[in-house]
Amino acid sequence: MSQNTTNGTERVQIIPLGGLEQIGMNITAFCYGDSIIVVDCGLAFPEDDMLGIDLVIPDVSYLKENIDKVKGFVITHGHEDHIGSLPYVLREVNVPLYGTRLTMGLIEHKLEEHGMLETTKRKVVNFGSTITLGDFHVEFIRTNHSIADAAALAIYTPAGIIVHTGDFKVDYTPVYGDPIDLQRFGEIGKKGVLALLCDSTNAERPGFTASERTVGRAIDTIFEEHLNTRIIIATFASNVDRVQQIINSAYKFGRKVVVQGRSMVTTIDIAGRLGYINVPDNTLIDIEELKNYPDNKTAIITTGSQGESMAALSRMASGQHKKITIGPNDTVIFSSNPIPGNEKAVTNVINELLMKGADVIFQDVHVSGHACQEDIKLIYTLVRPKYAIPVHGEYKHLIAQGRIARDLGVPKENIFILETGDILEIGQDGAKVGGNVHTGAILVDGLGVGDIGNVVLRDRQRLGAAGIVIIVAGVDRENGCITAGPVVVSRGFVYVKESDEVIDESTQIVEEVLQNALDKGTRDWNKLKNGIKDALSDYIWKKNKRRPMILPIILEEED
């Protein structure tokens, strides 16, 4: 009997491998019989306590263990939290990719950077088209989001139709392309939908999400009200529609545009080549040409709206940008809301800009790319799912969407608030969480993928919090005597020049512990090191109420 049948009734497994209880790292597997398809493959950005970590990617052990069943990755749109892990995951799970035109353009740029373009099969899918992957048939449905070419998916399985919205909003007047295909959602709903996986990011917000075009009007107003200053606008690099509207306003008011930030330059280049953005001739100029124009005839579009320390705007604010100096004749606009967790970083950048005399605008110049409550209700009403599975969001967002589903008549027992790794077995005869698979987060640090674990992170946190004390001593094993040192060196613990007493007493304690152990015949260097750590840790805590990392190094004297 197939693993996806119960008493002759078909069931499909839905397995979130990431993206729940958090914003980012979206990846979900759908399994039926000998077929697995994977929707999205995103990354997350490191938490504050992940010192030195660049990116966080999902653990895809489940996919590696079932590689023969995996038919492909189906990508809903081109944001980093949905495509960012592909270059890493494809090294171990090299299966075909399917996505819309702009989405695939952004993915191909990533693959080219990682030298994987030639080894990865890719297919661009048009809206309304259906692809067949094993036992699954996947239809791409047009939606709107803060990046063009976003798609929802209708996944046809032997157990029934599953609709995955991807990240979406309902925008009747999008800047590029057509509005969300509500008619198709309604048609699929009439066929009978087994389950709806719906974007939960804004499920706590009442009302409808405003159209992206409203931001264009706000930007126009700002340009009109600041005719005598240079304008600098920070936004997400991937928000092509926002960038288009900024360029439109700059052109309308006779300004040249400079683009700053590697990701911004890359996205505009790809979107321009594919026809998703239109830049009037002679509008874009190189940063070196800024000096040839008065401030009130230039505008700068930049990354850094989230306060990222290495982004262009942050470097401008801190005075570290080589080409752009912020001053009283600058108007800086934050055209985004802080992602949860980034509020402090954004505030710090705003304060630095204000201290340099700039005028900073950070209200009413952004609309969300995610559906608010009324938009979510509209999709539920059209799709009429038997089961509701909130996705994409922190736990509170998932719960908020669960309430919406209940208000619209979905029975409480048919609403599943899943955790990453859960195996939801679902069919017309019922649904249940039947176990879980191994999941987790893999940390990327420079070129290292997965070689940094919790132990290393704890060491980094401890080093950052209390510093390190290094003890070096030479020992003659045969004669049981100290031949050199001990020497005590500290970094990030105390300022040595003003702490001679602490260093001297530490040296004396180490010497006594070391000599006593040698006199007793101890020749196990691990025991010696642990003895030194314990004694010195006790002393430092009593003396300073600090717990630095203590690293003893014993050098064995050789004849």
N, C-alpha and C positions, 0 to 999 in steps of 0.2 A: 504493500500500500504506500502511496506517495506520502512524504512528510507533510504535504499541504492538504491532506484530506482527512476528514473526520466523519466516520459513518457515511462515507460516500459524498459528503458535502465539501465543496472546494473552499480552501482557505489560503490566503496570502500572508506572508510575514512582512511587517514593517519594522525596520530596525534603525533607529537614529544612532549614528556613530559619532555625532557631535552636534553642536548648535542648540541644545536645550540647556536651560538654566543659565544661559549666557547670551551675549550679543557677539556673534562671530562663529567661525569654524563650522559652518553648516555642511552637513553631509549625511545623507539618509540612504540606506539600502532597502530595496524591495526584492523579496525572494519568493519564487514559486517553483517547485520541482527542481529542475536542474538549471534554472535561470535566475540570475541576480542582475538587477540594474541599480545604478547609484546616481542619485540626484544631488548635484553640486559637490564641490570639494574645496571648501574654503579654509582660511586660516583665521587665527585670532591674534591680537596684539598682546604683548606681555603685560601682566599685572605689575604694579609698582614694586612688589617684592621679588620679581624675577630679574634680579640684577644681571645686566649684561646680555640678556636674552633678546634676540632680534624678532623672532616669530614663534608662534605656537601652532603646530599642525596636529591633525588627528592621528591617533594610533589606528591603523587599518589592518591589524592582525587578522580580523575576521575575513576581510577580502583576500588577503594573501593565502589564508588556509583554504579558501574556496575559489581560488583563481580560475579553475576550469569552468566555473559556473558564471563568472562575471562577464556580461555581454557588452558593457560600455558605461561611460559616464554621460549623463544628460544634464546639461548646464542651463540654469534658468536665466542668468544675466551675468554681466562682467564685473561685478564688485569683488574686491579682494576677499571678503568673507564668504564668497561662493566659488572663486577660482584660484585663490592664492596658493593652495597646497598642491595643485596639480603637478608642478615640476618635481616635487618631492615624492608624491604618491605614485606617479606614473613610472618611476624607476623600479618600483616593486610590483605594481599592478598595471602593466602596460596593455591597456585595452582602448578601443576607439572612443573618440569624443564627439558629442553632438551638441550643437548650439546654434543660435541665430548669428547673423552676419557680423555685427559689431562685437558681440560676445566672443566669437571665434577669432576676430582680429586681435583683440586684447590677449586672448590665450596664446595665440601664435607668437606674439611678441615675447611673452614669458618663455615659451618653449625655445625660441631662438636664442634668448639670453643664456639658457641652460644647455644649449647644444643638443636639443631633443626634437627639433622640428622634423627632421628626416625620419625619425624612428617612431613617430606617433601618428596614428591614423586619425583623420579629422573629417567631419562632414558638416557643412552648413545646412541648416534646416529652415525652411520658410514657414511663416505662420500659416496654420491651417493644414500643414503637411503632417503625415503620420509615419513614424519609423517603426520597424519591427525588430525587436531584440529578444530572441528566444521566445518564451511564452508571453512576452509583453508587447503591446502596441502602444506607442507614446505619441500623443498629438500635442503640437505646440499651439498655444492660444495667446493672442496678443494681449498684453497688459501695459500699464504705465508704471513708471518708477522714476527714481532720480537719475537713471541712466537709460539711454535709448535701447530698444530691442529687447526689453524684458519680456519673459514668457511665463505663463502658467502652463501646467502640464495636465492633460487628461490621460491617465495611465489605465489602459484596458487590460484586465487580467481575467483568468477563468473564474475568479471569485466575484468579480464585479468591477465597476469603474471607480478609480481613486483619482480625485482632483487635488493637485498640489499647486497652490497659488504662486509659489515663489514670493519674493518681496514685491509688493504691489500697492498701488493707489488707484482710485478712480478719477481720471483727469479727462474731462470732456473737451478741453482745449489745450492739448499738449503742444509744446514748442516744436517738436519734430514728430512726424508720423501721425498715425491715427489714434483715436481714443481706444480704450480697453474694449475688447470684443464681448460686451455683455450679452449680446444675442447668442453667441456660442455657448456661454456659461448656461444660459437658460435652456438651450436645446439639449445640452448634455444632462442638465438636471431633469428634464422630462424623460430621459432614458432610464433614470434611476441611478443614483450615485451611492456607492457603498460607503465611502469615507471622504472627508474633506480635511486636508492638511492646510491650514490657513495662517498667514503671517500675523503675528500677535504683537508686533513692536509697539503699536499705538493703541492697543486694545483698551487702555485706561482712559484715552482721550475721547470726550464726547464730540458729536458733530461729524462733519465731513472734512477731509483733507483738502486744502485749497489748491487750486491749479497752479502749476509752475509759472504760468504767464503773469500771475499777480506779482511775482518777484521782479519780473521785467519792468513792470510799471513803477515799482518801488526804486529800482536801480536808476531808471530814467529820471525820477524825481531827485535823487541824490546828485546825479550829474548836473541837473539843472540848477540845484541850490548851491553847488560848490564849483562855480565856473572859474574861480581864481586859485584853486589849489590842485596839487597833484593828487590823483585818486589811486589808492591801492586796495584791491579787493582780494580777500582770501576765501577760498571755497574748496570743496572736494575736487580733486583732479578728475574723478570719474563722472562728475555731474556735467556732462557735455551740454545739456540744454541750458544750464546756468551760465556756463562759459559763453555759449552763443549769445545769450541775452546781454551779457556784459560787453561783448564785442560790438553788438548792435548799438548799445548806448554810447560807447566810445566813438564809434564811427559817426553816429548822429550828431554828436557834439564836437566833432573835428579833432579827436584825440588819436594819437598813435598808441599802440598797445605793445607792451613788453610782457612776455610770459616767463615766470620764474618757478623753479622746482622741477626736478627731473621727471617725476610722474606726470606733472601737468603738461610738460613739453611733449612727452611720449603720447599721452592720451589725445591731445589736440592733433598731433601728427597723424595718428592712426584714424581718428574720427574724420579728419579732413580728407585723407586719401580714400576713405570708404564713402564719403559723401554725407556724413552725419553732422557736419558743421560747415558753415559757409563763412569764410573770412574775406571781406572786400579787399581788392587789390591795394597794396601799399599801406595797409593798416598795421600789420605786424612789423615791428622793428627789432633789431638786436639790441641787447642791453648796452652795448658799446655806443649806440647811437643816441642814448638818452640825453647826453650832454648837448646834443645839437638842437634840442627842442626845449621851450620854456615849460616849467612844471605844469601849467594849466592846459597844456596841449598833450599831456601824456597820461596813460593809465597803466597800472601794473596788475596783472592777474597772477596770483601766487598760491602756493601750497602753504600749509601751516595753520589752517583754521581751527585745528584741535590742539594747538599749543605744543606740537611735537618739537623736541629740543633741536633737532637737526634740520627742520624744515626752513624754507627760505624766509618766511615771515618772522620766525623766532630769531633767526640770525640778524635780520634787520633790527628787530626790537632790542637785541642785546648789543648792537653795534659791531657785530662780527661779520656782517655781509661786506664783501670786498667792493661791490659796485654801487650799492644803494645805502644812503644815509638818511635816516628818518629825522624830520625836523618840524617846526611849527607850520610849514606850508604843505603838510601832508594830511589828507583825509583817509583814514584806514577803515575799511568795512569788513566785518566778519559776516560772510554770507553762508552761515551754517549754525546749527545749535551744537553745543558741546555733547559729545557722546558720554553717557554715564561713566564717571571715573576720570574724565578729562577736565572737569570744571576748574580745578585748581591751576592746572597748567595753562588753560586759556586765560584765566584771571591774571596770572603772572605776566603773560605776554601783553595783555591790555594795559596793565599798570606800567610796564616798561615803555610802551608806546606813548602813554599819557605823559610820563616823566620827560620824554624827549620833545614834548610840545605838540604832538599830533592830535588831531581831532579823531576820536574813535567812535564808530557807529556799529552797534551789535544787536540792534532790535529791529524787527519788522523787515529784515532783508533775507528771509529764509522761509521756505515751506518744506514740510516733510515729504519724503518719498514713500511713506508707509500709510496704509489705510487707517483712518480713525473709526470709531464705533459704527457710525452710520454706513460707511463703506463696507465694513465687515458684514453688517446685517444684510446689505444688498446682495453680497455674494452668497451668503447662507440661504437667503430667500430664493435666489435663482437656482442654486445647486441642489438644495433640499437633501443634504446627506443623511444617511442612516446613522453614521458615526462621526463624531467631531474629534479631531486630533490637533489641538493648537500647537504651532511650531514657531520657531524664530523668536526668541525672547527670553528674558529672565523669568524665573518661576512666577513672579507676580503678574507678568504679562500673560503667561499661559492661563493662569487662574482667571484673569479678567476676561479673556476670550471664552473660557469655559462658561462663565456667567452669561455672556451674550448668547451662546449656543442654547443654554437652558431657557433663556427668555424667549427664544424663537422656537421652542418646542422640542429640542433634542433631549431625550430622557437622560437623567443624570448618569445612569449606568452605561450610557452610550457615549459618554465624554471621557476621553483618556488623556490625562496629564502624564505624559511619559517622562522617563529619565533616560539619559544617554546610555545606550547599551541594552535597553529593554527590547524584548522580542514580542511584538504585538501580533498575535495570530487572529486574523479577521476574515469573516465570511458572512454569507447571508443568514447562517444559522446562529451566529453569535461571535463574540470577540473576547479575548482574554490575553493578559500578559503571561506568556509561557516561558519564563526564564530570561536569561540575558547573555550577551556576548561580551568578550573582553574589549574595553575601550580605554581611552586615556588621552593624555596630551604629550606630544613629543616636542622638545624644546630645540630650537634652531639658534645656534650661536656661531656667527661667522660661517665657516665652511663645515662646522660640526653639526650633524643632525642626529639627535638622540643620545649624544655622548655626555650631555649635562643632565643629571638627575637630581632628586631631592637632596641627596647628601651634599652635592656640590653647591646647590642653591643655599642650603643652610650655612655652609661654610662662608659663602659670599655675604650672606646677611650678617653673620657674626663678625666678619672682617669689617663690614661697613658700619656696624653698630659700635664695636669696641676695639677694633684694631687687632694687631698681632704682636706677640712677643716670641722672638726666636732665640734659642739657647744653643750655642755650639761649644762642644767640649771634645778634646782628644783623650783617648783612653788606651792604656796598655793592658790588653786582656790577660796576658800571661802573668804579669806581675801585679795586676789589680791596682793600678795607680792612675791618677790623672796626669796626662802628659802635656796638655794645653788647655788653657781656659779655666773654667767656663767663661764665655763671653755672652752677654745678654744684649740683644738688639731689639728695639721696638719700632713699629710703624703704626701710626694712627691710634696709639694707646696713650702715651704721655709725651710731652715735649722734653726730650732728653736733657737739654741744657738746664732746665729748671727742675729736674727730677733726679738729681744725682743720688739722693737718699734711697729712692725706690729702686733704682738700677743697682746700687751698691748692695742693698739688703737682698735683692733678688739673686744677685750673683753669689752672695754668701750662702743663701738657702740652697741653691742648686749645688754648690760645691759640697755642702754638708750631706745632702741627700745622696749625691753621687758617691762620695767617699765612703759613707756608711754602708751603702749597698755593696760596693766593691770589697770592703773589709769583711763582709759577711759571705763573700764568695759568689755573689750574684754576677753571672756573665750573660744573662739573657737581656739583650739590649731593649726588647719591648717592655720588660718589667722595669728596667732603669728609666725608660722614657715615661712610662705611666707614673712612676714614683715622683719624677720631677714635675710632671703636669699637676698631680694632685697637690703637692706641697706648695708649688708656686701659685696655683689657682686659689688655694685657701688664703695665702698671704695677701695676694692682690685684692681679693674680695674684702678682706678685713681692712686693708689700707685705703682702697679707692672706691669700694663698692662697684667694681667693674669686672666683667668677665671676657677678657680678650681671648683670642685663639692663642694657644701656647704650642709652639712647635720645637721640640728638642731634637737636635741633630748630634749624634755621637759618631765621631770619626775614630776608627780603630787604628792604633799605631802598629806599623809593620816593621819587621827587622830589615 
